[in-house]
Amino acid sequence: MWKRKGGGTSVGPAELEKVDTFRLNPGQAGIFDIGAIHGVARSDGACTFLRVTGEDLEVVPRLKYDLGAKRAIAVESAGVSS
């Protein structure tokens, strides 16, 4: 889990701070609130994950983060216009 320093919510400069790390074992589920900044790292070997959302993420404006460049970038989805 990450927190955006300065609390920004738009594209552009963005510095993130790691605030939590956890592992989900087989049979467990993680819940991420609206706007939560998170990442998924898969382990070696067979791994499957299922994402269940409350709405179609193809039509919701979202951001991805480039940690090296310290930037927030818009996720280009089919149903979201820039």
JORAPE-V487607 format. One record per residue. N is the residue number from 1. SS is DSSP state (helix for helix, strand for strand, loop for the rest). PHI is phi in degrees with one decimal (NA if undefined). Layout:
[[N & SS & PHI] [N & SS & PHI]]
//
This chain:
[[1 & loop & NA] [2 & strand & -127.8] [3 & strand & -125.5] [4 & strand & -84.6] [5 & helix & -65.3] [6 & helix & 85.9] [7 & helix & 70.4] [8 & loop & -61.5] [9 & loop & -133.8] [10 & loop & -120.6] [11 & loop & -65.0] [12 & strand & 121.0] [13 & strand & -55.5] [14 & loop & -156.0] [15 & loop & -108.6] [16 & strand & -107.5] [17 & strand & -122.5] [18 & strand & -72.6] [19 & loop & -114.8] [20 & loop & -162.8] [21 & loop & -135.8] [22 & loop & -150.7] [23 & loop & -117.3] [24 & loop & -97.6] [25 & loop & -92.9] [26 & loop & -49.6] [27 & loop & 89.8] [28 & loop & -95.2] [29 & loop & -132.0] [30 & loop & -112.9] [31 & loop & -118.6] [32 & loop & -121.2] [33 & loop & -69.7] [34 & loop & -56.9] [35 & loop & 84.5] [36 & loop & -66.7] [37 & strand & -93.5] [38 & loop & -144.1] [39 & loop & -137.2] [40 & loop & -121.6] [41 & loop & -115.1] [42 & loop & -92.9] [43 & loop & -80.9] [44 & loop & -66.8] [45 & loop & 90.8] [46 & loop & -67.2] [47 & loop & -150.4] [48 & loop & -132.1] [49 & loop & -134.6] [50 & loop & -122.2] [51 & loop & -104.6] [52 & loop & -117.5] [53 & loop & -122.5] [54 & loop & -83.6] [55 & loop & -155.4] [56 & loop & -73.7] [57 & helix & -69.8] [58 & helix & -71.5] [59 & helix & -117.5] [60 & loop & -108.2] [61 & loop & -61.6] [62 & loop & -136.7] [63 & strand & -121.4] [64 & strand & -121.6] [65 & strand & -122.2] [66 & strand & -100.5] [67 & loop & -63.6] [68 & loop & -66.5] [69 & loop & -86.4] [70 & loop & 54.8] [71 & strand & -136.4] [72 & strand & -98.7] [73 & strand & -126.7] [74 & strand & -68.1] [75 & loop & -81.2] [76 & loop & -84.1] [77 & loop & -115.2] [78 & loop & -58.6] [79 & loop & -100.4] [80 & loop & -112.6] [81 & loop & -94.0] [82 & loop & -76.9]]
//
